[in-house]
Amino acid sequence: MANFEDSLKKLENVVAQLEQGDLALEDSLKLFEEGIGLSTACKRELDAAEGKVQMLLKQRDGSQKLEDFPAENQN
């Protein structure tokens, strides 16, 4: 099973190929199907990571304190 970064890179390549618009319909559909699978795999990994972060933020009294992630590129 590919890791998140590999899946995301493959998904970016699929999107780039589809955006070029020079593929036959059947090839485009195959790529689209592959892209949907990769997108689903990435979302599943992100959801799992979010669950782990929420567990780490669990308070000592057992309650959970959900916090927004700080934006990386705030200006």
Secondary structure as UniProt FT lines:
FT   HELIX           4..20
FT   HELIX           25..56
FT   TURN            60..61
FT   TURN            72..73
//
